[in-house]
Amino acid sequence: MTKNHFPAAEGQTVQVAPGLRRRVGAFNDNLMCVEVHFDTGTVAPLHHHPHEQITYVVSGRFEFTVGDRTHVVGPGDSLYKQPGIVHGATCLQAGTLIDMFTPHREDFV
């Protein structure tokens, strides 16, 4: 049976690294929504994975590197990361991101 409702109160916020926390929202085999909270100065190191990813900036300011380009982004901005592209971020002002992955990140559940 497919789960259709993922109440926030049932989700667990996980400390991933100092200054970096995430909470998995709705997901199935093909898609996943993740809320990510950054403290100012926190760095998500350059990395890559086989998933497609879209990041939506809810709040804060971030410097994102995607491939060989760097972008400073703020609320309402979004980024696309194709499978295998190297990417990472530095949080310039504390904030929250929403990451969407396809397929879902098995390592997050």
N, CA, C and O atoms as a GROMACS GRO file, in nm:
protein
  436
    1MET      N    1   0.084  -0.118   0.000
    1MET     CA    2   0.000   0.000   0.000
    1MET      C    3   0.088   0.124   0.000
    1MET      O    4   0.187   0.131   0.073
    2THR      N    5   0.053   0.220  -0.080
    2THR     CA    6   0.127   0.346  -0.090
    2THR      C    7   0.090   0.438   0.024
    2THR      O    8  -0.028   0.458   0.053
    3LYS      N    9   0.190   0.493   0.087
    3LYS     CA   10   0.167   0.591   0.193
    3LYS      C   11   0.151   0.728   0.127
    3LYS      O   12   0.236   0.768   0.048
    4ASN      N   13   0.044   0.798   0.160
    4ASN     CA   14   0.016   0.927   0.098
    4ASN      C   15   0.032   1.046   0.191
    4ASN      O   16   0.042   1.160   0.144
    5HIS      N   17   0.036   1.024   0.321
    5HIS     CA   18   0.041   1.134   0.417
    5HIS      C   19   0.162   1.114   0.508
    5HIS      O   20   0.180   1.007   0.566
    6PHE      N   21   0.244   1.218   0.519
    6PHE     CA   22   0.365   1.214   0.601
    6PHE      C   23   0.361   1.332   0.698
    6PHE      O   24   0.423   1.435   0.670
    7PRO      N   25   0.290   1.321   0.810
    7PRO     CA   26   0.278   1.433   0.905
    7PRO      C   27   0.416   1.477   0.958
    7PRO      O   28   0.499   1.393   0.992
    8ALA      N   29   0.436   1.607   0.964
    8ALA     CA   30   0.563   1.661   1.014
    8ALA      C   31   0.593   1.610   1.154
    8ALA      O   32   0.709   1.584   1.188
    9ALA      N   33   0.491   1.596   1.237
    9ALA     CA   34   0.509   1.554   1.376
    9ALA      C   35   0.565   1.411   1.385
    9ALA      O   36   0.624   1.374   1.486
   10GLU      N   37   0.547   1.332   1.279
   10GLU     CA   38   0.598   1.195   1.279
   10GLU      C   39   0.739   1.185   1.223
   10GLU      O   40   0.804   1.082   1.237
   11GLY      N   41   0.787   1.292   1.159
   11GLY     CA   42   0.920   1.291   1.102
   11GLY      C   43   1.026   1.315   1.207
   11GLY      O   44   1.000   1.378   1.310
   12GLN      N   45   1.144   1.266   1.182
   12GLN     CA   46   1.254   1.284   1.275
   12GLN      C   47   1.360   1.374   1.212
   12GLN      O   48   1.408   1.347   1.102
   13THR      N   49   1.396   1.481   1.281
   13THR     CA   50   1.504   1.567   1.235
   13THR      C   51   1.635   1.505   1.281
   13THR      O   52   1.653   1.476   1.399
   14VAL      N   53   1.725   1.486   1.186
   14VAL     CA   54   1.852   1.418   1.212
   14VAL      C   55   1.966   1.517   1.196
   14VAL      O   56   1.974   1.590   1.098
   15GLN      N   57   2.056   1.520   1.296
   15GLN     CA   58   2.177   1.601   1.287
   15GLN      C   59   2.273   1.528   1.195
   15GLN      O   60   2.324   1.421   1.230
   16VAL      N   61   2.299   1.584   1.077
   16VAL     CA   62   2.384   1.520   0.977
   16VAL      C   63   2.531   1.553   1.002
   16VAL      O   64   2.619   1.469   0.987
   17ALA      N   65   2.555   1.678   1.040
   17ALA     CA   66   2.689   1.730   1.069
   17ALA      C   67   2.668   1.855   1.154
   17ALA      O   68   2.555   1.902   1.164
   18PRO      N   69   2.773   1.908   1.215
   18PRO     CA   70   2.754   2.032   1.290
   18PRO      C   71   2.692   2.140   1.201
   18PRO      O   72   2.744   2.169   1.093
   19GLY      N   73   2.582   2.199   1.247
   19GLY     CA   74   2.516   2.306   1.173
   19GLY      C   75   2.427   2.260   1.059
   19GLY      O   76   2.376   2.343   0.984
   20LEU      N   77   2.407   2.129   1.045
   20LEU     CA   78   2.330   2.075   0.933
   20LEU      C   79   2.234   1.966   0.982
   20LEU      O   80   2.276   1.863   1.035
   21ARG      N   81   2.103   1.991   0.962
   21ARG     CA   82   2.000   1.897   1.006
   21ARG      C   83   1.904   1.870   0.890
   21ARG      O   84   1.881   1.959   0.808
   22ARG      N   85   1.849   1.749   0.884
   22ARG     CA   86   1.752   1.719   0.778
   22ARG      C   87   1.637   1.636   0.833
   22ARG      O   88   1.650   1.562   0.930
   23ARG      N   89   1.523   1.654   0.766
   23ARG     CA   90   1.403   1.575   0.798
   23ARG      C   91   1.344   1.528   0.666
   23ARG      O   92   1.311   1.608   0.579
   24VAL      N   93   1.331   1.397   0.652
   24VAL     CA   94   1.272   1.340   0.531
   24VAL      C   95   1.121   1.359   0.538
   24VAL      O   96   1.058   1.330   0.640
   25GLY      N   97   1.064   1.408   0.430
   25GLY     CA   98   0.919   1.422   0.418
   25GLY      C   99   0.864   1.307   0.335
   25GLY      O  100   0.906   1.193   0.350
   26ALA      N  101   0.771   1.339   0.249
   26ALA     CA  102   0.707   1.237   0.166
   26ALA      C  103   0.807   1.173   0.071
   26ALA      O  104   0.898   1.239   0.020
   27PHE      N  105   0.789   1.043   0.048
   27PHE     CA  106   0.871   0.973  -0.050
   27PHE      C  107   0.805   0.843  -0.093
   27PHE      O  108   0.721   0.787  -0.022
   28ASN      N  109   0.844   0.798  -0.211
   28ASN     CA  110   0.815   0.664  -0.259
   28ASN      C  111   0.940   0.618  -0.333
   28ASN      O  112   1.045   0.681  -0.321
   29ASP      N  113   0.931   0.512  -0.410
   29ASP     CA  114   1.050   0.462  -0.478
   29ASP      C  115   1.108   0.563  -0.577
   29ASP      O  116   1.230   0.566  -0.600
   30ASN      N  117   1.023   0.645  -0.636
   30ASN     CA  118   1.067   0.732  -0.745
   30ASN      C  119   1.095   0.876  -0.707
   30ASN      O  120   1.155   0.949  -0.786
   31LEU      N  121   1.054   0.919  -0.588
   31LEU     CA  122   1.064   1.061  -0.554
   31LEU      C  123   1.076   1.079  -0.403
   31LEU      O  124   1.020   1.001  -0.326
   32MET      N  125   1.149   1.182  -0.361
   32MET     CA  126   1.166   1.210  -0.219
   32MET      C  127   1.176   1.360  -0.195
   32MET      O  128   1.236   1.433  -0.273
   33CYS      N  129   1.114   1.405  -0.085
   33CYS     CA  130   1.119   1.544  -0.041
   33CYS      C  131   1.192   1.549   0.093
   33CYS      O  132   1.159   1.475   0.186
   34VAL      N  133   1.293   1.637   0.103
   34VAL     CA  134   1.374   1.648   0.225
   34VAL      C  135   1.388   1.794   0.263
   34VAL      O  136   1.422   1.878   0.181
   35GLU      N  137   1.360   1.825   0.391
   35GLU     CA  138   1.378   1.959   0.447
   35GLU      C  139   1.516   1.963   0.510
   35GLU      O  140   1.551   1.877   0.591
   36VAL      N  141   1.596   2.063   0.472
   36VAL     CA  142   1.734   2.071   0.521
   36VAL      C  143   1.756   2.207   0.587
   36VAL      O  144   1.727   2.310   0.526
   37HIS      N  145   1.807   2.207   0.710
   37HIS     CA  146   1.831   2.330   0.787
   37HIS      C  147   1.981   2.351   0.804
   37HIS      O  148   2.053   2.261   0.847
   38PHE      N  149   2.027   2.472   0.770
   38PHE     CA  150   2.168   2.508   0.779
   38PHE      C  151   2.185   2.623   0.877
   38PHE      O  152   2.105   2.716   0.880
   39ASP      N  153   2.290   2.617   0.958
   39ASP     CA  154   2.335   2.731   1.037
   39ASP      C  155   2.434   2.810   0.952
   39ASP      O  156   2.500   2.754   0.864
   40THR      N  157   2.445   2.940   0.978
   40THR     CA  158   2.540   3.025   0.906
   40THR      C  159   2.681   2.967   0.914
   40THR      O  160   2.727   2.927   1.021
   41GLY      N  161   2.747   2.963   0.800
   41GLY     CA  162   2.885   2.914   0.793
   41GLY      C  163   2.899   2.766   0.767
   41GLY      O  164   3.009   2.718   0.740
   42THR      N  165   2.790   2.691   0.774
   42THR     CA  166   2.796   2.547   0.752
   42THR      C  167   2.825   2.518   0.605
   42THR      O  168   2.770   2.582   0.516
   43VAL      N  169   2.913   2.422   0.582
   43VAL     CA  170   2.950   2.383   0.446
   43VAL      C  171   2.902   2.241   0.419
   43VAL      O  172   2.928   2.149   0.497
   44ALA      N  173   2.832   2.224   0.307
   44ALA     CA  174   2.800   2.091   0.255
   44ALA      C  175   2.908   2.065   0.150
   44ALA      O  176   2.905   2.125   0.043
   45PRO      N  177   3.004   1.977   0.179
   45PRO     CA  178   3.119   1.958   0.090
   45PRO      C  179   3.077   1.914  -0.051
   45PRO      O  180   2.969   1.858  -0.071
   46LEU      N  181   3.165   1.940  -0.146
   46LEU     CA  182   3.142   1.894  -0.282
   46LEU      C  183   3.122   1.743  -0.283
   46LEU      O  184   3.197   1.670  -0.218
   47HIS      N  185   3.022   1.698  -0.356
   47HIS     CA  186   2.990   1.555  -0.367
   47HIS      C  187   2.909   1.532  -0.493
   47HIS      O  188   2.873   1.627  -0.562
   48HIS      N  189   2.881   1.408  -0.522
   48HIS     CA  190   2.795   1.374  -0.635
   48HIS      C  191   2.722   1.244  -0.602
   48HIS      O  192   2.765   1.168  -0.516
   49HIS      N  193   2.612   1.219  -0.672
   49HIS     CA  194   2.533   1.098  -0.652
   49HIS      C  195   2.454   1.071  -0.779
   49HIS      O  196   2.444   1.158  -0.866
   50PRO      N  197   2.398   0.952  -0.792
   50PRO     CA  198   2.329   0.916  -0.916
   50PRO      C  199   2.186   0.969  -0.927
   50PRO      O  200   2.118   0.941  -1.025
   51HIS      N  201   2.141   1.045  -0.829
   51HIS     CA  202   2.004   1.096  -0.827
   51HIS      C  203   1.994   1.232  -0.897
   51HIS      O  204   2.090   1.309  -0.896
   52GLU      N  205   1.880   1.260  -0.959
   52GLU     CA  206   1.849   1.396  -1.001
   52GLU      C  207   1.804   1.469  -0.875
   52GLU      O  208   1.742   1.409  -0.787
   53GLN      N  209   1.835   1.598  -0.866
   53GLN     CA  210   1.801   1.674  -0.746
   53GLN      C  211   1.760   1.816  -0.784
   53GLN      O  212   1.824   1.881  -0.866
   54ILE      N  213   1.653   1.862  -0.722
   54ILE     CA  214   1.614   2.002  -0.730
   54ILE      C  215   1.615   2.057  -0.589
   54ILE      O  216   1.561   1.995  -0.497
   55THR      N  217   1.677   2.173  -0.572
   55THR     CA  218   1.682   2.240  -0.442
   55THR      C  219   1.603   2.370  -0.452
   55THR      O  220   1.624   2.450  -0.543
   56TYR      N  221   1.511   2.390  -0.358
   56TYR     CA  222   1.433   2.512  -0.349
   56TYR      C  223   1.473   2.583  -0.219
   56TYR      O  224   1.472   2.521  -0.112
   57VAL      N  225   1.508   2.711  -0.227
   57VAL     CA  226   1.551   2.787  -0.110
   57VAL      C  227   1.427   2.849  -0.043
   57VAL      O  228   1.361   2.935  -0.100
   58VAL      N  229   1.397   2.803   0.078
   58VAL     CA  230   1.285   2.856   0.155
   58VAL      C  231   1.327   2.984   0.225
   58VAL      O  232   1.255   3.084   0.222
   59SER      N  233   1.445   2.982   0.287
   59SER     CA  234   1.495   3.098   0.361
   59SER      C  235   1.647   3.093   0.365
   59SER      O  236   1.707   2.989   0.338
   60GLY      N  237   1.709   3.206   0.401
   60GLY     CA  238   1.854   3.213   0.412
   60GLY      C  239   1.920   3.252   0.280
   60GLY      O  240   1.853   3.281   0.182
   61ARG      N  241   2.054   3.250   0.282
   61ARG     CA  242   2.134   3.277   0.161
   61ARG      C  243   2.244   3.172   0.156
   61ARG      O  244   2.303   3.136   0.258
   62PHE      N  245   2.270   3.125   0.035
   62PHE     CA  246   2.364   3.016   0.014
   62PHE      C  247   2.450   3.042  -0.108
   62PHE      O  248   2.405   3.105  -0.204
   63GLU      N  249   2.573   2.994  -0.104
   63GLU     CA  250   2.659   2.992  -0.222
   63GLU      C  251   2.668   2.846  -0.266
   63GLU      O  252   2.726   2.764  -0.195
   64PHE      N  253   2.613   2.816  -0.381
   64PHE     CA  254   2.612   2.680  -0.435
   64PHE      C  255   2.710   2.668  -0.549
   64PHE      O  256   2.717   2.755  -0.636
   65THR      N  257   2.786   2.562  -0.549
   65THR     CA  258   2.866   2.524  -0.664
   65THR      C  259   2.797   2.405  -0.728
   65THR      O  260   2.769   2.304  -0.662
   66VAL      N  261   2.770   2.417  -0.857
   66VAL     CA  262   2.709   2.308  -0.935
   66VAL      C  263   2.794   2.295  -1.060
   66VAL      O  264   2.794   2.384  -1.146
   67GLY      N  265   2.866   2.183  -1.069
   67GLY     CA  266   2.960   2.168  -1.180
   67GLY      C  267   3.070   2.270  -1.168
   67GLY      O  268   3.134   2.280  -1.064
   68ASP      N  269   3.092   2.348  -1.273
   68ASP     CA  270   3.199   2.448  -1.271
   68ASP      C  271   3.146   2.590  -1.252
   68ASP      O  272   3.217   2.687  -1.280
   69ARG      N  273   3.022   2.602  -1.203
   69ARG     CA  274   2.963   2.735  -1.182
   69ARG      C  275   2.923   2.753  -1.036
   69ARG      O  276   2.887   2.657  -0.967
   70THR      N  277   2.931   2.878  -0.989
   70THR     CA  278   2.892   2.911  -0.852
   70THR      C  279   2.779   3.013  -0.858
   70THR      O  280   2.783   3.107  -0.937
   71HIS      N  281   2.678   2.993  -0.773
   71HIS     CA  282   2.560   3.078  -0.770
   71HIS      C  283   2.531   3.118  -0.626
   71HIS      O  284   2.535   3.033  -0.537
   72VAL      N  285   2.502   3.245  -0.602
   72VAL     CA  286   2.454   3.290  -0.472
   72VAL      C  287   2.302   3.296  -0.483
   72VAL      O  288   2.248   3.363  -0.570
   73VAL      N  289   2.234   3.224  -0.392
   73VAL     CA  290   2.089   3.210  -0.402
   73VAL      C  291   2.022   3.249  -0.271
   73VAL      O  292   2.082   3.244  -0.164
   74GLY      N  293   1.894   3.287  -0.282
   74GLY     CA  294   1.815   3.325  -0.166
   74GLY      C  295   1.672   3.276  -0.182
   74GLY      O  296   1.642   3.201  -0.275
   75PRO      N  297   1.584   3.317  -0.092
   75PRO     CA  298   1.446   3.268  -0.090
   75PRO      C  299   1.378   3.278  -0.227
   75PRO      O  300   1.382   3.380  -0.295
   76GLY      N  301   1.315   3.167  -0.265
   76GLY     CA  302   1.244   3.158  -0.391
   76GLY      C  303   1.328   3.107  -0.506
   76GLY      O  304   1.273   3.068  -0.609
   77ASP      N  305   1.462   3.106  -0.492
   77ASP     CA  306   1.549   3.054  -0.597
   77ASP      C  307   1.550   2.901  -0.592
   77ASP      O  308   1.522   2.841  -0.488
   78SER      N  309   1.584   2.841  -0.704
   78SER     CA  310   1.596   2.696  -0.708
   78SER      C  311   1.711   2.657  -0.799
   78SER      O  312   1.754   2.734  -0.885
   79LEU      N  313   1.761   2.535  -0.779
   79LEU     CA  314   1.873   2.482  -0.856
   79LEU      C  315   1.841   2.340  -0.901
   79LEU      O  316   1.771   2.266  -0.831
   80TYR      N  317   1.892   2.303  -1.016
   80TYR     CA  318   1.879   2.166  -1.066
   80TYR      C  319   2.018   2.103  -1.071
   80TYR      O  320   2.114   2.166  -1.115
   81LYS      N  321   2.027   1.979  -1.025
   81LYS     CA  322   2.153   1.906  -1.029
   81LYS      C  323   2.127   1.772  -1.098
   81LYS      O  324   2.057   1.686  -1.045
   82GLN      N  325   2.186   1.757  -1.216
   82GLN     CA  326   2.168   1.632  -1.289
   82GLN      C  327   2.248   1.520  -1.225
   82GLN      O  328   2.342   1.547  -1.150
   83PRO      N  329   2.214   1.394  -1.254
   83PRO     CA  330   2.285   1.281  -1.194
   83PRO      C  331   2.436   1.290  -1.220
   83PRO      O  332   2.479   1.317  -1.332
   84GLY      N  333   2.513   1.268  -1.115
   84GLY     CA  334   2.658   1.262  -1.126
   84GLY      C  335   2.731   1.394  -1.122
   84GLY      O  336   2.854   1.394  -1.114
   85ILE      N  337   2.660   1.509  -1.128
   85ILE     CA  338   2.730   1.637  -1.128
   85ILE      C  339   2.782   1.668  -0.987
   85ILE      O  340   2.713   1.644  -0.887
   86VAL      N  341   2.902   1.721  -0.980
   86VAL     CA  342   2.961   1.759  -0.852
   86VAL      C  343   2.895   1.888  -0.805
   86VAL      O  344   2.880   1.984  -0.882
   87HIS      N  345   2.853   1.889  -0.676
   87HIS     CA  346   2.787   2.008  -0.621
   87HIS      C  347   2.810   2.014  -0.470
   87HIS      O  348   2.840   1.914  -0.406
   88GLY      N  349   2.794   2.135  -0.415
   88GLY     CA  350   2.809   2.157  -0.272
   88GLY      C  351   2.762   2.298  -0.240
   88GLY      O  352   2.729   2.375  -0.331
   89ALA      N  353   2.758   2.332  -0.112
   89ALA     CA  354   2.705   2.463  -0.073
   89ALA      C  355   2.773   2.513   0.053
   89ALA      O  356   2.823   2.436   0.135
   90THR      N  357   2.774   2.646   0.066
   90THR     CA  358   2.813   2.714   0.188
   90THR      C  359   2.697   2.803   0.229
   90THR      O  360   2.645   2.879   0.148
   91CYS      N  361   2.657   2.793   0.355
   91CYS     CA  362   2.546   2.874   0.405
   91CYS      C  363   2.599   3.011   0.447
   91CYS      O  364   2.680   3.022   0.539
   92LEU      N  365   2.552   3.116   0.378
   92LEU     CA  366   2.594   3.253   0.408
   92LEU      C  367   2.507   3.317   0.515
   92LEU      O  368   2.553   3.403   0.590
   93GLN      N  369   2.380   3.274   0.523
   93GLN     CA  370   2.286   3.322   0.625
   93GLN      C  371   2.194   3.204   0.657
   93GLN      O  372   2.137   3.144   0.566
   94ALA      N  373   2.181   3.170   0.784
   94ALA     CA  374   2.103   3.053   0.826
   94ALA      C  375   1.973   3.042   0.749
   94ALA      O  376   1.905   3.142   0.725
   95GLY      N  377   1.939   2.919   0.710
   95GLY     CA  378   1.818   2.903   0.632
   95GLY      C  379   1.778   2.758   0.613
   95GLY      O  380   1.839   2.666   0.666
   96THR      N  381   1.672   2.743   0.534
   96THR     CA  382   1.611   2.613   0.509
   96THR      C  383   1.599   2.591   0.358
   96THR      O  384   1.562   2.681   0.283
   97LEU      N  385   1.631   2.469   0.318
   97LEU     CA  386   1.617   2.426   0.179
   97LEU      C  387   1.518   2.311   0.173
   97LEU      O  388   1.501   2.237   0.270
   98ILE      N  389   1.453   2.296   0.059
   98ILE     CA  390   1.375   2.176   0.029
   98ILE      C  391   1.445   2.108  -0.088
   98ILE      O  392   1.458   2.166  -0.195
   99ASP      N  393   1.489   1.984  -0.066
   99ASP     CA  394   1.552   1.905  -0.171
   99ASP      C  395   1.456   1.798  -0.219
   99ASP      O  396   1.391   1.730  -0.138
  100MET      N  397   1.446   1.784  -0.350
  100MET     CA  398   1.366   1.679  -0.412
  100MET      C  399   1.462   1.588  -0.488
  100MET      O  400   1.545   1.636  -0.565
  101PHE      N  401   1.451   1.458  -0.466
  101PHE     CA  402   1.539   1.361  -0.530
  101PHE      C  403   1.456   1.260  -0.609
  101PHE      O  404   1.348   1.221  -0.567
  102THR      N  405   1.509   1.220  -0.724
  102THR     CA  406   1.453   1.108  -0.796
  102THR      C  407   1.567   1.023  -0.849
  102THR      O  408   1.659   1.078  -0.910
  103PRO      N  409   1.566   0.891  -0.828
  103PRO     CA  410   1.477   0.823  -0.735
  103PRO      C  411   1.507   0.863  -0.591
  103PRO      O  412   1.597   0.942  -0.566
  104HIS      N  413   1.431   0.808  -0.496
  104HIS     CA  414   1.452   0.847  -0.356
  104HIS      C  415   1.591   0.804  -0.308
  104HIS      O  416   1.652   0.712  -0.363
  105ARG      N  417   1.639   0.871  -0.206
  105ARG     CA  418   1.769   0.842  -0.146
  105ARG      C  419   1.753   0.731  -0.042
  105ARG      O  420   1.708   0.756   0.069
  106GLU      N  421   1.791   0.610  -0.079
  106GLU     CA  422   1.780   0.497   0.014
  106GLU      C  423   1.864   0.521   0.138
  106GLU      O  424   1.829   0.474   0.247
  107ASP      N  425   1.975   0.596   0.124
  107ASP     CA  426   2.063   0.621   0.238
  107ASP      C  427   2.003   0.720   0.337
  107ASP      O  428   2.059   0.740   0.445
  108PHE      N  429   1.889   0.784   0.304
  108PHE     CA  430   1.824   0.879   0.394
  108PHE      C  431   1.712   0.814   0.476
  108PHE      O  432   1.666   0.873   0.573
  109VAL      N  433   1.669   0.695   0.439
  109VAL     CA  434   1.558   0.629   0.512
  109VAL      C  435   1.603   0.501   0.577
  109VAL      O  436   1.523   0.433   0.642
   0.00000   0.00000   0.00000
